[in-house]
Amino acid sequence: MASYKVEICGVNTAKLPILKEEEKDELFRRIRQGDAAARETYIKGNLRLVLSVIKRFSGNHENVDDLFQIGCIGLIKSIDNFDPTMGVKFSTYAVPMIIGEIRRYLRDNNSIRVSRSLRDTAYKAIHTKELLAKNSVQEPTIDDIARESGLTREEIVFALDAIQSPVSLYDPVYTDGGDTLYVMDQISDKKNREDNWVEELSLNDAMDHLNERENYILRLRFFEGKTQMEVAEEIHISQAQVSRLEKSALKSIRNYLSQ
């Protein structure tokens, strides 16, 4: 999956449509009224989101068509469950849903199988560790978890080691009738935080709404690190024009992201 085909599952990814905000609002209004054609249009208008997500899984060596189809399932679930009145951008809501769907697929198709009993043991250990951590200033040890949970030290180590590879971050760890605790809630990743990545997708979405010249200038300036003078020489306009276009494009992006 190092390089991406232009056509995935019969879809020409080079010609995927982009929906304007007013179009999205109108389509969702029609979707809520049961308009199947509006739903289909909204799905097609957000396939770029699926394409952006599956690129994140390039290291899994999975078939691109398969990942795209699974990602589309997550997209459709997002559309069917999204509430526009909640004041959240659709992409912010949809991305974790698409990621979760793909991760479940990768887990279920993983050659390493983990028994249900091992998972239950691991989840019990994780939940016990969470409870102990709330009541202590120190990180709970394996022995602490064993005493509190009634499990042996060997059972805990073996179970936690077994789930490291195939378990999905969106698998439930524990629920008591209230908020469900997921595996992802137990993991801290300061370098590749999910919300940072969602913000990056939102930025790319905003840039797609710029005209071709503004988009190209920002990519040269901020993705390739070129100076305004270098950009001016490349596109054959003055440095002052580059500066004006850059400021206008950045203002458009800020306005888009603040909606």
N, C-alpha and C positions, 0 to 999 in steps of 0.2 A: 504493500500500500504506500510505497514511497512516492509514486506519482498517481494523479487522479485522472480517471477517464473523463472525457467531456460528457459522455453518455453513461448514466447509471440507471439501471432498471428501466431503460427506455426513455429516461428523462434527460434532455439536453441541459446540462447544468450551466452551460455558458449563456443560456437564454432564459434563466429562471426569472419570473416576474417579481417586481418590488411593489408592495402596496403602500399607498400614502395613508397617513393617519386617519384622514376623513373617510377613506375607503374602508379601513379596518373597522371603524365605529359603525358604519352603515352595514357592513357585512355581518357583524356580530348581532346587530339588531334583527337582521333577516334570519340569521341562524337560530336565534332564540324563538323565532316564529315558525321554525321547522322547514326553512328554505334549504333544500338539499343542494341546489346549485350554488348558493352563497357559501355553504360549507366547503364545497369542492374548490371554489375560488380561493377561499381563505387558506385551505391546505396548500394549494399550489403557490400561493403568495408567501408561504413561510418555509418552503423547502430549502431555501438558502440556510435557514437556521439548522436544519437537520444536517446539511452538508458541512457546516462549520463544526458541529458537534462530533461527527464521525472522524474528522481529521485529528481529533484529540486521541483517538484510539489507533493511530497508525502503527504503533509498536506491537499490536496484537497479531499482526499478520493474518487478519481475518479477511474474508471476501468483502470487497467494497459494496457490492450489490446487496449482500445479506445485511450488512450493518445499516445501509441506507433504508432498507425495508423495515427493519426493527425500529430505527429512529423515527420513521414515518408513523409507526404504531404509537410511539410516545407522543408525537406531535398531535395525532388525532385525539388521543386521550386528553391532552392538554386543552385542545379546542372545546371538547365536550364538557370539560369541568371548569373552564376558566370563567371567572365572574368579573366583567369589566368595571363594575361599580366599586371594586375594592381599591382602586387607585394604584394598581401595580401594572407595570408594562407587561404585555403578553410574553415577550422574550424572557423576562426575568422569571416568570412563572413556568414557562415551557421548558427551558434548558434543563433544570434538574429532573423533570419528568422524562425527557428524551434520554438523558444520561442514565437514569435509573433503569429504563427499559433496555438499553444496550448492555448495561452491566449485568442485569439479570440473565440476558441471553448469553453473554460470555461465561457467566458462572455456570449456567445449566448445561452448556456445551463444553465445559472444561473437561479434559481427560482425567483430572484428579477428582474423585468422588469422595465426599465426606458424609458419613452416616448422620442421621438425625440425632442420635444419642450424643455423638461427639459435639454437634452444634449446640445442643441443649446444655451440655456441660460448659462449653465455652461461653455461651450467653449468660449462664448463671454466674460464672466467674467474673465476667465483665461487669455485670450488674452489682455484684457484691463489692467489687473494687470501687465502683462509683459511690456506693453508699458509705463505704469506709472513708473515702477521700473527703466526703462532705463533713465528716466529724473529726478530721485529723489534719494537722498542718503538714504532715509527712506523707510521702507517697506510700500507699499500702504495699507490703511485700507479698510474695507468693505464700509465705507461711501465714500471714495475717488473713489473706483471702481463704486459705484452706481451713483455718480455725472457724471463721465466720460462716462459711458455706457448707461445711461438713464434707467437703471433697478432699481427696488426698493431694499432696503436692504434685505427684506424678500425673494424676488425672488432669489437673489444671494446666500444667505445662504442655502435655500432649495434645489436649483439646485446643488450646490457644494457638499452638503451632500448626495444627491441622487446618484451621479455618483461615489462616493468613492469606493464602492465595485465592481460593475460589469464592469466598464470601463477598456478597455485595454490600456496599456501603449503605444501601437503602433497605437492607434486611432489618426487620424489627428485632430488638434485643429483649425488650421487656415492656409490658403494658399492664397497668392496674385499673383499667377503665377510664383513665384520663389520657394525658398526652403519651404517645408511644415513644419509646427510647430506641433510636436506631444506632447501628454500628458507627455510622459517620459522626454521631454525637460524641463518641469516645476518642476520636482522632483529631489531633491538631496538626495542621500543615500550613505553616506561615509563609512558605514560598509559593505554593500553588493553591491558594485559597479559592473555593468555589465562587464566592461573591466577586473576587477580582476578575475571574475569568468571565463571569456573566457581564461585568462592566465592559470588558474588552469586546464581547460580542455586541453589546449595545452601541459601543463606539463604532464598530465596523458597520453596523446597521445605519447609524447616523451618517457615516461617510458615503454610504451607497446612495443617500438622498441628495448629495452634492452634484453639481454638474461635472462633466468629465474633466475639465481643466482644473477646477478647484480640488477635486479628488486627487488628481495626479500630483499637483503641487504639494499637498499635505503629505502624501506618501513619500515624495522625494525629500521633503524637509524633515519629517519626524520619524519615518520608518527607515530611510536610507541615510539620514544625518547630513544632507547636503545644505550648504549655505544658500541664502537667497540669491547671491551672485551666481553660484553654480547652477541653480535652478533656472535663472534668467537666461543664462547662456544655452542651456539645454533646450528650452522651449522657445527661444528666440524672442523674448520680450525684455523690457527694462527691469532693473531691480526694484524700482519704485512700483511698477505694476505687480510684480510678484508679492511685494509687501501688502499692497491693497487687497489683492485676491486672497492672500493668506488670512488677513484679518477678517475679511468677509466670511470666509469658509469656517473659521473658528467660531465666529459669532453664530452662524447657522447651526453648527454642531451643538453649542451651548443651549441654544433655544430648543433644539430638538430633544436633547437629553433632559431638559427641565420640564417637558410636557407631562 
